[in-house]
Amino acid sequence: MRQIALYGKGGIGKSTTSANLSAAWADKGLDVLQIGCDPKHDSTRMLMHGRVIPTVLDLLREQKHDLIVSDVIYTGYSGVRCVEAGGPEPGIGCAGRGIIATFQLLEKLGALRGDLIVYDVLGDVVCGGFAMPMREGYAKEVYLVTSGELMSLYAANNIAKAISRLSANKRSQVRLAGVIGNGKNIECEEELVSEFADAIGSQMVAFIPRSKTVTQAELNKKTVIDYAPASSQAEVYRSCADTILLNTEFSIPTPLSIDDLESLAYRYLKE
């Protein structure tokens, strides 16, 4: 069983990337479980054709103590099993609580299984709750999703710091498996993201160009793999999925200092 986490800044395209990768793997006949670990609970929406599924935290908040697998896991496109951790009410509680509660419940139900488990995790801040997939040994392969924007690179670099710290524990198996560039139509963006990946001791496994096909698919409440399977954008996601399946180059990253990160970005973004 492969346990893969996609981390990145909020709004950078983690959920779109995660859902399309899950769809591509499912189309290959693999058993895929995708767990949305973001309080917005929209990770699996396109896999569910627009349906917003109940979150684990909401179900627990409603004091439903005798939950069964069908209460929390829903079947989406091509058989992808979908879970949303959820989050607290705005302004109340810790956003990581939903992740902790979700993992505890899924373990109790014996539902953490499959060929691939995909964790879609918010990465603006790597607090205890959001770091749990890495810290507790659930996610052993971490992919950073980033554009060439400075704040996106900053968030990716912070996540690399968390991986580096957690890897210092001899019992920890978490490793950085690569960087996925999600394009924002910035000049020389692919080169910048690739150099960033090299600088932290990793690799860029894929660069996903910005495409109207993604927007069109989401307006139709589908992944690109589902909505436009013959499109060049769908082929990009399938290629990324294949690369990840074959990937064996995992590393303990060497995150950049703030000065070095800004210098790298400045060389590409100064004009």
N, C-alpha and C positions, 0 to 999 in steps of 0.2 A: 504493500500500500504506500503510495506517494502522498505526502502531506505538504502542500505548497501554499505559501502565503504571498499575496500581493499587497504591498504597502506603498503609500504615497500620499501626497498632499490632497486635502479635500478638493473635489472638483477637477482633479487632474485626469480622470478617466479610468480609475481603477475598476469601477463596477462594470463599465462598458467592456473593458479588456477582459476582466474575469469571466463575465457572462459569455462572451464570444469564444474564449478559450474553452470553457466548459462545454459549450455547444459543439465545438470542433472535436473535442475528445469524445463526447457522447456519440457523435456521428460515426466514430471509429469503432463503436461497440463497447466502449469503456464505461464502467460504473462510476459515475461522478456525483459527489456531494459538494454543493457550494454553500458555504456559510457566510452570510453577510454580517460583518462585525462593525457596523457603523450605525450610530443612533438614527440616521435618516432612513434606515431600513428599506433601501431601494436597490440593493445589490442584485436581487433575483427577479426584479419586476419584468424585465424584457424576456427572461426565460419563462415567466409565467404569463406571457402575452398581456401584460399590463395589470395583472391582478396583484394587489398589495396583500401579501399573506400575513396572518397574525404573527406577532413577534413572541419569542419565548418570554421576554420580560413582561409583556402585556398579559400573557396568559397566567404567569405567576402572580402578577399584581392583582389579577381577578380572583386570586386564591383558589385556582384550580390545581389542587395538589396531586390528583391522580391522573396526571397527563400520560397519554400513550403516544406512540410514534406518529400516528396519523394526525395528532393534534398539532405537531410542530414541524413535520416534514411533508412537503408538498411536491408532487411530481410535475416538472415543467418540460420544456422542449426536449425531445429525443430521450426522455427518461431521466434528465438531470434532476436529482433530488435537491430541494431547496429549503434552506432554513434562514430565518432572520433573527438575530439576537435582540435587536431593538435597543432602546435606551430609556433613561429616566424622563420624567416630565421636565420641560424647559425650566432651568433655574434650580432644579432640585436633584440632589444625588450625583453619583459618579457615573459617567458614561461607560466606563469599563465594567460596571456591574453586570450589564446585560451579557457581556462576553463570558464572564466567569460563571454566571448562572446557566447559560446555554451549554457550555462544555460539561458542567457537572450533570445537567439533565441528560444530555446525549450519551454520556458515558453510562449513566444509570440505566438508560433504555437500550444500551448496546447498539447504538445507532452510528457511532463513529467508525464506519467501515466503508469499503469500496476500493476501486483501483486508484482513484484520485480523490483527495479531499482538498478543496480550494477554499482558503480563508481570504476574504476580501476585507482588509483592515485599514481604518483611518490612520494616517501617519503624520498629521500636523504636529501632534505631540505624542511622545511614546511614554505614556504614563503606565502604571502597573497593570491596569486593565487591558489597555491596548497592546501591551507587550506580552500579555499572557500566552498567546499562541506560540511565541518564541521561547519565553521563559520556562514554560511548563512542558516543553518538548512536543507540543502538538505539531507545529510547523517546523520542519527541518530544512526546508528550502525556501529562502526568501527572495522575492524579486521586487526590485524597486521600480515603480512606475513614475516617470518624470518627463516633463517637457524641458525645453531649454530656458525657461523663465527662471530668474534667480531664486524666487521664493520656492519654486518647485524643487530646484536643485538643493536648496537649503534644507527642505524637509527630508529629501532623500539622504542627504549627508548626515542628518540627525539620526535617521533610522540606521544608517551604517554604524554610527557610534554605539547605538543600542546593541546591535549584533556583535560588535567587537567586545563590548563589556560582557555580554552574556556568554560569549565564547570562551572567556577567561576561566569559566567554571569547567573543570575537566569532565563533568558529567553532561555538560550541554552538547547537544548535537546540531544546534542551529548553525547554518552557514548561509552566506550570501551566494546566491546562485546566478545572479546577473541583474542587469538593468534593462528595462523595456522603455524605449523612447516613445512617447505619445506626442505627436507633432502638433504645434500651434502655429505653423506657417512662419516661423522665425528664420531669418537668413542664416545658413550654415548650422541649423539646429541639430541635424543628425551628427555632424562632426563634433559639435560641442558635447552632446550627450555621450558620444563614444569616448571622447577624451576624458570626460568625468568618470566614466566607468573604469577606464584604464588607470586613472589617477588614484582611485580607491582600491585598486587591486582586484578588479573584477572584469566583466565583459559586457558589452551590449549584445543581448541575444536577439533583439528585434527592434526595428524602428517602424512605428505605425503612423503613416502620413495622415494628415487631416483630410477628411473626405465628407462630402455631402451625403454619401450613402449611409453613413452612421446616423446622421440626423433624420434622414428619410425612414430608416429602419425603426428608430425610436419613436417617431411620430406614428408609425404603424404598430407600435408596441411589440416589436420583435428584435432579436439580435440580427446583426448583419448576416450571420451564417444561415439564419432562418429566412430572412426577408429577401436577400439577394445572393444566394449561394454561388452563382456564376460570376459575381463581380470580382474585380481586382482587390477590393478591400477585404472580401471574404477570404481570398487566397492569402492575403497578408496575415490574417488571424490564424488560418490553418498552418501556414509556414511557421509562425511563432509557436503554435501548439506542438508541432513536430520537433522543433528545436529544443523545447523544454523537455519533451519525452526522452530525447537522446542526450540531454545535457548531463555531464558528470563532473564539470569544472566548478566545484564549490570552494569558497575561500572565506577566511576571516578578513574582513575589510580593514583598510587603513584610512579612516575618514580624514578629510582635509580640514585644516584650520580655516577659520572664517576668512582670514586674509587671503589664503591660497585659493579658496573657493571663489571669492570675489574677483581675484586677479584672473582666474580662468574664465569666468563669465564676462569680465570686462573686455578681454581680448576678442571675444566674439560679438558682444552686444554693444560695443562703444559707439557704433555708427547707426 
